[in-house]
Amino acid sequence: MSAEKLSQLQAILRTGGRTLVAYSGGVDSVFLAKVAHDTLAGNALAVIADSPSLPRRELAEALEIGQQFGFPVHVIQTDEMADGEYASNPTNRCYFCKSELFTKLTIIAVAEGWQTIVYGENASDTGDFRPGSTAAQEFKVRAPLKEAGLTKAEIRQLSGQLGLPTADKPAMACLSSRIPYGEPVTPETLVMIEAAENFLRDAGFHEVRVRHHRNVARIEVGPEELNRFLDADLRTKVTQALQKIGYAYVTLDLLGYRRGSGNEGLTDRPGNRY
C-alpha cells in the first residue's frame, strides 16, 4: 500500500509543474523534498524559512540533509515576530506564521516562475488542531502527502527505505509552541528554550520539550526516558544548567512528552478566528 501511495504522490507532484517545497528539516518535509527532487529534478526547490523560532541545530541539519541527498535548499528570512498577532501568541498563532511563510513563497513563485507551492501536511494530521492549514488553503498551497493519503507511519517507513536520517526523528514543532497561549513570544524567551533543550539533548535525551512558564521550565521527555531523572546527579546538573539559562524553577512533567500538550485544557480556543 505504501508503494502505491508513493506512486500516487509522484503523480500528484508531476501535475504541479515547477514546484516550491516548504521545507523545515522535519520528517514530512524532508521526505516531500526528496521525492519532489527525484520526481521533478530541476523543477523542484526546497525553501526553508529562517527565524528565531527555528532552532539553529534544526537549520544546520536541514541544510546538511539537502546537501547529502543532492536536493537544493534555499534559505529565506521570515519576520513573523514583527506581526503583533503572532507575537501575542493566540491559539491560532500558527495561522500567522504560515501566512508569513506562504506570502514570502508566493513572492518567490511569481518572480521566478514557480507554478505550485507545497508543504508537508499528511493524512495523519486530519482532524488535528492545525490553524496553519487554513493559511495553506487561503494561499492555495497544496499538501501532496495528504492528497496521496500518506500517514505519518507510512512516511517514516518510506523515509527509511530511501535512507533518510529523519525516518526515526522525533516530531519537532517550532520553539514558539513551548510557550502557553496568551503569553507573548519574544526572541529572548526563544533563546532560553533553545538553550535548555540543547542541554537536555546533549545529555542524551531523545524526545525533549521545555515548556516555558515565565520563570518555570516544565521538562517533557519521552515516557521511556523519565526514569533517568531518578539519578540525583543528573537532576542536579539539569537544574543548575537551566537556572543558569534563566529559569528560577525547573520541573519534570510526570506524563512525559506527548504531542499537542500545549493544547491541553483548551475548550473554546479563544482567538481562533480562522
N, C-alpha and C positions, 0 to 999 in steps of 0.2 A: 504493500500500500504506500509506503514512504517513497519508493522509487517512482510510482505512478504520480504521486503528488509533486515530486521533483521535476518530472517531465512537464507536468501542468504549469509549474512555476516558470520553467524556461519558456514555455509557450506564451504565458502572460507577459513576461518581460520583452519578448520579441514584438508584441503588439504595441509596446510603448515607444519604440524607436530609440532615439538618443536620450539616455536616462541619467538623471542625478540621483544618487542614493544618499539619503540622510544617514550618516554613519556615526556611531558612538563608540565602537570597540566592544560592545556587548555581544552576547550570544546571537541574537537575532540579526543585528545589523552587519556583523562580520559575515555570517552565512549569506545574507542577502547580497552584500557587496561582492563576495567571492563568486556566487552563482551568476550575478549580473555581469561580472567581468568575463567569466568563462563563456557566457552565452552571447554577450554583445561586444566583447573585446573593447576596441577604442570608442565605442558608442556608450560606454558606462563610465561614470566618475563618482567615486565616493567623496563626500564632503563632510568634514567633522567641524562642529561648532565649538570654539574655544571660549570659555567664560569662567568666572570664579566658581561656578557650581560644578565644574568638571575637575576631578582630581588630577594632579599633574601626572601621577603614575598611569592613570587610565589613558590620558592623551598619549603618553610615550608608548604604551603598549599597543594602542590602536594604530599608531604610525608604524611601529615595528612589524605588526601583523601584515599591514598592507605591503610593506617592503618585502617581507618574507614570501608572501604568496603572489607577488607580482601585480597587484592592482593599485592604481594611483589613488592617492588620498590628498585632497585639497583642504587646507585649514582656513576657516574664516572666523572672524570675531563677531560674536553676538553680544548685544547690550541689553538683555532683559532686566538687568539690575537697575537700569535707568527708568524703567517703567514702574511707576508708583503702585500700580495694581498688582504687579508681580511681587514687588518688594514688600508689600503689606501682607503677603502670604495668605490669601483666601484659600478656601478649599479647592477652587479651580485654578490654582496657581499654574499648573501645567498648561492650561489653555494659553496663557500669556507667553510662556516660554516657547511653546510650539509655534505660536503666531509670529513671534520674533524670528525664529528659525526659518519658517516657511516663507516669510517676507523676504529674507536675505536670499534664500534659494531661488525664489521666483525672479528676483532681480538678475541673478546669475543666468538663469534659464533663458530669460528674454534677451539678455545681452549676448549670450554665446550660442543661442540656437538649440538649447536642450528642449526636448519635446515633452518629457514626463519627469515628475519628481515622485520618488517612492520612499517609504520608510518601513520600519521593522515590526509593526504590529502583527501579531499572529492569531491563529484561530483560538488559542487558549485565553486570549485577552477578552474575548466576547463576554459581556456581562459584568466585567470588572469596572471599577470607577476610574475612567480614563478621560478627563477633560481634554487632553491633547488630541484625542481622536476627533473631537468636534472641530478643532482648528484644522485638522487634516481634511475633513470634509469641506470646510469653507474654502480652503485653498486648492481643492481638487487634487490633493496628494494621494496617491494610490498605496494600498497595503497589499502587495502581491503575495506575501506569505499567508495572509488571512484569506485572500481570494482563492488560493490554492488549497485551503483547508489544512495547512500545516500547523500542527500543535507544537508546543514547546518541546515536548519529549521527542517528537519526530525531528525537529530541527537539531536538537542535541545529537540524536542518532546519526543523522546525515552529516552533521559537522564532524563527528568522529570519523566517518568514512572518508571525508575529504581531508582528514589530517589536521583540522583546525584546532588550535590550542584552546579555543573557547568552548569546546564541546562539553566540558565539565566545569566551566567557570560559574561561580555563584552569580545570582542576579545582582545587578548593580544599578541603583537609581541615583539621580543627581544628589549632590550634597545638601541641597535645599530641602529635600524630603526628610531630613533628620530634625527639622525644626517644626514644632507644633503649629498647626494652623492658627493664624491670628498674631503670632509672634513675628516681628519683622525679620526679613532676610537681609543680612548685611555681609559685606566682604570679610569683616573681622570675625564674625561667627563662623563663616565657612572655612576660614583658615584654621580655627580651633578644631572644628570637626575633622577636617582632613588630617591634621597632625595627630589627633587622638586615634583615628582609625589606622593611620600608618604605623603607629607604635604597636597597636594590637596585631596587625598583620605581620609586622617584623617579629613579634613574639610567637608567631606560629599559628594564629587563629585564621581559619579559612573563611567562614561566613561572619561578617562583622558589620554592625551598625552602632554608631554612638549617637543616641538621641539627645538633642541639646535642649535642656530645660533651664534656660537662663544660666545660673551658676552650678547646675547639676548635670552631670554626664550619666545617662542611663545606657549601660552597655548591653547590647544584644549580640550573642554569638550562637552558633549552631547548637541545637539541643545536645548533640553528642559531645560538644566541647565544654559544656557547663562544668563538668567535674574537674576540669583543670583549675578552676578557681578555688578548689578546696586546698590548694597549695598556698600556704601563708606567705611564702616569699614572693610568689607571683602576684598575689593580691597587693602586697606592699609596693612592688615595683610599678604595677599598673596605676595604683592610687597616686604614688609620688609623681609619676610621669604626667598624668592627666592634670594634677594640681599645678604642676609647673607650666602646663599649657594655658591654665587659667580657670579651671573648674575648682570650685570650693568643695564640692562633694562628688563622690564617684560611687555609683550604684550599679548593681547587676540585675537585669531583668530575668527572673527565675523561669519564665516561659521560654526564654531563648529567642533567637531570631525567627520571625515569621513574616511572610510577605504582607505588606499593607498594614503593619501595626500602627502606622501613623494615622490611619483612617478609623481606628477603633474608637468607638464612642460617638462617632458622627451619626446623627439621625436625619435631620432635615438638610444637613450640609449647607449652612448659610453661606452666601456669597457665590454659590454655584449658579451663575446666571446663564451659562452657555451649555 
